[in-house]
Amino acid sequence: MYSLSDVRKHIDSISRPTGYNTYAWNVTKKMAMEVWTCYLNNRPFRKPVNYFCKEFYQMIQTPEGKYIIPENSFRAY
């Protein structure tokens, strides 16, 4: 993925998990977009990344399954 429109399609393709309300899901997607924006602009992402749904971690992976931030910088689900 090389553009924010591609990233948005990727993020929007992931379904909201059961139990997540709309507000929490929108915050999760917004955080994923921030991570991708930094990645595409070759800037480090400095906020803590500790989400508890596997869908968030899918959002911050390339189509090949590689995380776009160092795996040691967050707690996985």
Secondary structure, 3 states (H helix, E strand, C coil): CCCHHHHHHHHHCCCCCCCCCHHHHHHHHHHHHHHHHHHHCCCCCCCCECCCCHHHHHHCECCCCCECCCHHHECCC
